[in-house]
Amino acid sequence: MTNETLTQREQVLNHLRNVGPLSQMECTRLFSATRLSAIVFDLRSDGYEIDMERKYSSKGRPFGLYHLVTEQRDMFGESK
């Protein structure tokens, strides 16, 4: 499956799983997705544990770096 056939949500999840942490700037550049926080909110609602680490650019500007901590869990905390 190519990036063109995956949803932005699927692209973000695949990146978090297979590549690693993702920032908003990377997300916009790679997937043309401008609302990474909304995608992360939806993934969290679906049971994925995603942490956000506050980082600072070389110019001192803060940004969030999202990490996938655990795969999808059901309402009882069990892996799906």
Secondary structure, 3 states (H helix, E strand, C coil): CCHHHCCHHHHHHHHHHHCCCEEHHHHHHHHCCCCHHHHHHHHHHCCCEEEEEEEECCCCCEEEEEEEEECCECCCCCEC
